[in-house]
Structures are given as structure tokens and as C-alpha cells.
Amino acid sequence: MNDTDTTLRAILRDVLGLGAEQTAALTAESGLFGHLPELDSMAVVTLLTEIEDRLDLVLEDDEIDGELLETFGNLLAFVIAKQGLG
Amino acid sequence: MRLASWIAPGGGEELALHLGPDDSTVRLLVLPAWFDEDGGLRHFTVEVLRLLAADGVASVLPDLPGCNESLTPLEGQTLDGWCEAALAAAQAHRATHVLTIRAGAALATALPGWAYAPLAGKAALRRLLRAQAMAAKEAGQPESAEALLERGKAAGVTLAGWTMGPRLVSDLAGLDLATGDLAVIAQEQLGGPGLWLRAEPEHDPAQAERLARIILTDLAR
């Protein structure tokens, strides 16, 4: 588990108020938007802002679509690619 | 704790919350978080100031024009105007130190002090742009955050309920994070998630206690 993976789980935990066990159990296939009731549209806005803030990157509007937030794996792969570490 | 009014540049009467002893040698000017984050963090902020007051540290939490309970419209405000107002508040209340919360760091005066979990002004704006774009999409009249920003820069715009004039939108869009000589207090130092993250504002006495303790420890040095 790399730093980005750990940070992303911590962000989901903090923004959605999930338990540590619940975020630790997330796999690449775990569903996010549409699967976690806590992740409503305002929480998506907070989530994106917090990702930018803590991981020091800028997410462009046109990069954010339904697919990005479909699974934890999609979001993680995208963030890692944005960091240029992928 | 008492409420008193002060006159901001431009002549508007604004409120300010005062805590702690009048004869304190340390007088802390508090520049709160912006927009929706202010609401989420106000209880926490006041609780920190109560703890400081219990230790003999006086503080003042002013409403800047267009913010919180201010009757001055937000629409006419600018970044320069807010900086002048912060300076005027510091002088009016003879502040010796400053504590900024989140995006409030952008208005820090030359006083020594602390920046709690600072956020760039442009990030605060981006959050509102996104929220508005999301609301527009859900209302069936999609408008991208980028389009909203351009419209805002040209003629002003209402974002998630906050009506801003073109100058403020332009000011914030270019506002990088700068904390100058302030000591940055990171969220991790408070041992829990930032209270601005949650839709329903929650209070966490342990976090308030830690923030107050960091400031008191620094002051005792």
C-alpha cells in the first residue's frame, strides 16, 4: 500500500465519516458514487477539494466524470496518474 | 464574551465578538474561514477562543464586510477591501497577534501569529464553482465550473448562494496560498478530521483543546 493509497483512504474516511475498518476494507472494485450513501453531490465537491489540497494537485473539470468515482480503484489510479507516479 | 460593533473602512458598522480579559497583554485578532467553511468552523473557532480566554488571552473575532452577520452585501467586496478591513480591525482592537482559519490566511496582517489549516483563496473559490456546477447540473441547466468562472469574472456570479462581484471573483481566482511568517498549524496536529469536511457541522472539543494548547505553548516561549 503506497502513500497515495493511504492518503486517499484517509480522505474518504474524513469526508464521509466512515469507520477506519470500512475504509481499510475498500478494494479496487469497491463502489463509491451510487454505492456509498454518504457520498452525495456536496460530498463529491468536498472530496475533490480535499484531494487537491492534501495531494497537492489540480483536477480539471473535464477530467471528472461518473467513471472516475465509480470505484475506489478508478479514483486511485486517476490520482496516481495525476501525480505522475503511475 | 461580548458583542461590540466596529466601523469598517467604507463606513459600514460591523459586529465583533470579544473574549477574554480587557487588560490582557496578548490580543488575538481572529480571521475566520470563508463562505460555507465559516459556518462549519464557527462553533469550533469560538470554543478555541473560550479556552484561550480561560488562560487569560484576549481575542476578537470581527465580521468582515459581507461576511457572517454583516449587513454589507458580499457583492461589492474585493480582496483589497477585505485586507484593509482586517488591518482596520487589528488597529481598532489593538491586536498583538493574529490567528487565521483556512482561507482567512489570505488576509493576515503583519502581526505575528498562526495560520490554522490554511487554504488558498483560489481553492475556496474552486469549491464554490464546483458546488454551483453540480447544482446547475442537477437542476437540468448544466453550466461548467469553467464557464461559471468566466461569467463571474466578467459580470459577477452567484455560487452556491454566495453572490460575488466580478472583482472578487477575479481576485480569488488568482489567489495562491501565502502564509508569510505565520506559524502553520496543520490539521494532523489536531488529531482528527477537519470540521469543515462534514455537511452537518460537528464540534470536537478535543481538537479545540489541542489548537488552544499549541497557541498557548507558543506564547509561553
Interface residues (C-beta under 8 A of the other chain):
Chain A: R13 D14 V15 G17 D40 S41 M42 A43 V44 V45 T46 L48 T49 E50 E52 D53 D61 D62
Chain B: L119 A123 R126 R127 R130 A131 A133 M134 A135 E138 S144 A145 E146 P193 G194 L197 R198 A199
